[in-house]
């Protein structure tokens, strides 16, 4: 397996150690592995036991990929603190979207404006529930599909539970082009 086929120098990646994720980047590509910058937390190096299994996640326009690696210890470099990771298997695509989606069910109010002609518009609204949320969008249940370029306004409220005083309430409104299907 040649890491040059799927990794790039300078590429930003996430590594997961003991269930915690850290951001780092690829500094060198070797025959059977990669060298990454030492992950840092609060300006201190993150402890990574030698020979520990590490999940590596990287992103492409067609999705998110992951593979397992083993920490082979520090890599020699005069100025950059690096760790050598031996790749244990082929990358596996686990998300077809660029942004990871999390399941989230919250009440959502939707207003759809459809242009019939330059002067005539129809406006419909409905209450629904979200399906999931990501950095790039929100999936919602809709009673019907809408034209490709319909203007959709989505209002939602998220109350953060566990607040010390009054719950912190966030409100969002977004105009997006609806996608059919």
C-alpha positions in Angstrom: 0.0 0.0 0.0 1.5 3.3 -1.1 0.4 6.3 1.1 1.3 8.6 -1.9 -1.9 7.4 -3.5 -4.2 8.9 -0.9 -2.2 11.3 1.3 -0.7 14.7 0.4 2.1 16.7 2.0 0.8 19.5 4.2 -2.7 17.9 4.3 -4.8 18.6 7.4 -5.9 15.5 9.1 -7.6 14.5 12.4 -6.2 11.8 14.5 -8.1 10.0 17.3 -6.4 8.7 20.4 -8.3 7.1 23.2 -11.6 8.5 21.9 -10.3 12.1 21.7 -9.6 13.9 18.4 -6.7 16.2 17.6 -5.9 18.2 14.4 -2.5 17.8 12.8 -1.0 17.8 9.3 1.1 15.5 7.2 4.8 16.5 7.2 6.3 13.6 5.3 5.1 10.5 3.4 7.2 7.3 3.7 6.9 3.8 2.1 4.5 2.4 4.7 3.4 5.4 6.6 3.3 9.1 7.2 5.0 11.6 9.6 2.6 14.1 11.2 3.2 17.2 13.3 3.0 16.4 17.0 -0.6 17.1 18.1 -0.8 19.8 20.7 -3.3 20.6 23.4 -3.1 23.9 25.3 0.4 24.4 24.0 1.6 21.0 25.3 2.3 17.9 23.2 -0.4 15.3 23.4 0.9 12.0 24.9 0.7 9.1 22.4 2.0 5.8 23.7 4.3 4.1 21.3 2.7 1.3 19.3 -0.8 2.6 20.2 -3.4 2.3 17.5 -4.6 5.6 16.1 -7.5 6.4 13.8 -6.6 8.9 11.1 -9.4 10.8 9.3 -8.9 12.9 6.2 -11.3 14.8 3.9 -11.9 14.8 0.1 -14.6 16.6 -2.0 -16.3 13.2 -2.4 -16.3 12.3 1.3 -14.5 11.5 4.5 -12.0 8.7 4.8 -10.3 6.9 7.7 -7.6 4.3 8.3 -5.9 2.8 11.3 -2.2 3.5 12.1 0.3 2.6 14.8 2.5 5.2 16.5 6.1 4.2 15.7 7.6 7.0 17.8 9.2 10.3 17.1 10.5 11.1 13.6 13.9 12.8 13.2 13.6 16.4 12.1 15.7 19.4 13.2 12.9 22.0 13.6 9.5 20.2 13.6 8.3 17.8 16.3 6.9 14.9 14.4 5.5 11.4 15.0 5.9 8.5 12.6 2.6 6.6 11.9 2.7 3.2 10.2 -0.5 2.6 8.2 -2.2 -0.6 9.1 -4.8 -0.9 6.3 -6.4 0.6 3.3 -8.4 3.8 3.7 -12.2 3.3 4.2 -14.7 5.8 3.0 -17.2 6.4 5.8 -19.0 9.6 4.9 -20.0 10.6 1.3 -20.3 14.2 2.3 -17.6 16.7 3.0 -19.1 17.8 6.4 -19.9 15.2 9.0 -23.6 14.9 9.8 -24.9 14.4 13.3 -28.4 13.2 14.0 -30.3 16.1 15.6 -34.1 16.3 16.1 -35.3 19.8 16.8 -38.4 21.7 15.9 -38.0 23.7 12.6 -40.2 26.3 11.0 -39.9 26.5 7.2 -41.1 29.2 4.8 -40.8 28.5 1.1 -41.0 31.2 -1.6 -41.5 29.9 -5.1 -41.4 32.3 -8.1 -44.1 31.4 -10.6 -43.3 34.4 -12.8 -41.3 37.6 -12.3 -44.2 39.2 -10.5 -46.1 36.2 -9.0 -44.8 34.2 -6.1 -46.3 31.6 -3.8 -45.4 31.4 -0.2 -46.0 28.3 1.9 -44.9 27.5 5.4 -45.0 24.5 7.7 -43.7 23.2 11.0 -41.4 20.1 10.9 -38.5 18.5 12.5 -34.8 18.3 11.6 -33.2 15.0 10.6 -29.5 15.9 11.0 -27.1 18.9 11.1 -23.7 19.5 9.6 -21.4 22.4 8.9 -22.8 22.7 5.4 -26.5 22.1 5.9 -29.5 20.7 7.8 -31.7 17.8 6.7 -35.4 18.3 7.4 -38.6 16.4 6.9 -40.7 18.2 4.2 -44.3 17.3 3.1 -43.3 17.7 -0.5 -40.3 18.4 -2.8 -39.8 21.9 -4.0 -38.4 23.4 -7.2 -34.7 23.4 -7.5 -34.2 27.1 -7.0 -36.9 27.7 -4.5 -35.9 30.1 -1.7 -36.3 28.4 1.6 -36.1 30.1 5.0 -35.5 27.8 8.0 -35.9 29.0 11.5 -34.7 26.9 14.4 -34.0 27.3 18.1 -31.4 25.3 20.0 -31.5 25.4 23.8 -28.3 24.3 25.4 -29.1 22.0 28.3 -27.1 22.0 31.5 -26.5 25.8 31.6 -25.7 27.1 35.1 -28.2 29.9 34.9 -30.9 30.5 32.3 -30.6 28.2 29.3 -28.7 29.8 26.4 -31.0 30.0 23.4 -29.6 30.2 19.8 -31.7 31.2 16.8 -30.8 30.7 13.2 -32.4 31.7 10.0 -31.0 30.7 6.6 -32.0 31.2 3.0 -30.9 28.3 0.8 -31.6 26.9 -2.6 -33.7 23.8 -2.1 -32.5 20.6 -3.7 -35.0 18.3 -5.2 -34.8 14.7 -3.8 
